[in-house]
Amino acid sequence: MRRQPWPTTAPATTGHHRPGAARGQGTGGPPGVPLLVGSYRVPVTVRLRPILADLPTYRAGKPPPAGGGLYGYKLSSNENPFPPLSGVVEAVTAAAAMQNRYPAPFAVDLEAALAARFGVPASRVVAGAGSVGVLQQLVAATAGDGDEVVFAWRSFEAYPIVVQVGGATAVPVPLTADGRHDLPSMAAAVTERTRMVLLCTPNNPTGPVLGHEEVVAFLDEVPDDVLVVLDEAYVEFVRTPGAVDGPRLARRRRNVALLRTFSKAYGLAGMRVGFAVAPEPVAVALRQVTIPFAVTALAQAAALASLAAERELLQRVDALVTERARVVGELAAQGWDLPEAAGNFVWLPTGADTAWFVEQCDEARVTVRPFDGEGVRVTVGEDFGNERILEIASRFVDRAAEGAASPAVAAAGAPLPDASTDPDEALAD
Ligand SMILES: Cc1ncc(COP(=O)(O)O)c(C=O)c1O
């Protein structure tokens, strides 16, 4: 069996920044201990929350390195490579003329349009500043000091941060060897202190989607007073038969909420708009803990225009799903043993050779999302960018076959690509 390519330890203790560390993170030390910000020492006089000392740092996907005469591709943030539709840009431009006014306080038009799609009352839909903003509201509404939030690990990096900033305790439960949620272990991790469970489906960064029946069995195990959040940021890319039907569960169960975003399939990552479909009392609480005017008028306009142009946008999603199948197929032919890729990204278990893979990507002007010693998450983006990744992945397999055989690659019997291929030729746009 393949080695499990992600750590099973708690995220807050896996090599993250400590107080006073070089990037100015981890400010939870006592007053008087200077903080290093860049190359400056800044005196700390105010009392900051001690939890900041151990808070993991959110690492956003890097843009491609400049230079080298090659067009750069950013495959590090699971963004949509298609720019917004012209109708969406027009709606945003029209809204831009009114920026002296506050937006609608609760994005009511957007929430009503979404409620109609999900077949729930508008009172159950709450929009926020990106789904990560809504997640912060969910934690603020359900969990505080001494409470626990259970989630799979490795999963979306914001989870431990948002949970701990909210004052609650993160309870990470290791994924299975094939990158899936271990739902029985997650159910077993629920205690009297658990207030929320986060299920990420498809899971970022490993890719597999949860099955409907396994989620139903999980919900049957979890007490009704624990909120179970299905984070479905990538749901529009799912084509797996039997995948969890989140809206159905959200309509039928009193402790299930959906978390959705306009950042991925709808291509509005820059706008920061997401939403929850939550049980009525939870939705009320989410509105209590929100910052006023969290969703800008531009974001509301963009999201509404995108819903109106949904058919065209979902055709683009279809194109990305087709491209994902091509990329996954080629990787499998190279000998990679991959977890299911149900989102708009692929997980490559590069293990100890992750740094080598990332170096090659940097040289090829493509950024990916590395997890040191574990693997890389690569967004399915523009086809030329994907080609560069395939070329590097094939060289990785060659290298593994030559010596330092990586346990992540099923090299035996795999057809190896032609090592004489000129990388420059392969990389030329
Ligand atoms: C699983 C998951 N949930 C939520 C988000 C946050 O999306 P946003 O805040 O852009 O809506 C992301 C972003 O990458 C994600 O991967």
The ligand as an SDF file (V2000), in Angstrom:
LIG
                    3D

 16 16  0  0  0  0  0  0  0  0999 V2000
  -12.3030   23.7280    0.4910 C   0  0  0  0  0  0  0  0  0  0  0  0
  -12.3430   25.2160    0.3920 C   0  0  0  0  0  0  0  0  0  0  0  0
  -13.2890   25.8710    1.0670 N   0  0  0  0  0  0  0  0  0  0  0  0
  -13.3640   27.1910    1.0190 C   0  0  0  0  0  0  0  0  0  0  0  0
  -12.4900   27.9260    0.2640 C   0  0  0  0  0  0  0  0  0  0  0  0
  -12.5800   29.4180    0.3180 C   0  0  0  0  0  0  0  0  0  0  0  0
  -13.1080   29.9660   -0.7940 O   0  0  0  0  0  0  0  0  0  0  0  0
  -13.5660   31.4730   -0.8190 P   0  0  0  0  0  0  0  0  0  0  0  0
  -13.2830   32.0910    0.4980 O   0  0  0  0  0  0  0  0  0  0  0  0
  -12.7880   32.0810   -1.9260 O   0  0  0  0  0  0  0  0  0  0  0  0
  -15.0370   31.4240   -1.0900 O   0  0  0  0  0  0  0  0  0  0  0  0
  -11.4870   27.2990   -0.4540 C   0  0  0  0  0  0  0  0  0  0  0  0
  -10.5290   28.0740   -1.2340 C   0  0  0  0  0  0  0  0  0  0  0  0
   -9.5770   27.6160   -1.7890 O   0  0  0  0  0  0  0  0  0  0  0  0
  -11.4150   25.9000   -0.3850 C   0  0  0  0  0  0  0  0  0  0  0  0
  -10.4790   25.2190   -1.0340 O   0  0  0  0  0  0  0  0  0  0  0  0
  1  2  1  0
  2  3  1  0
  2 15  2  0
  3  4  2  0
  4  5  1  0
  5  6  1  0
  5 12  2  0
  6  7  1  0
  7  8  1  0
  8  9  2  0
  8 10  1  0
  8 11  1  0
 12 13  1  0
 12 15  1  0
 13 14  2  0
 15 16  1  0
M  END
$$$$
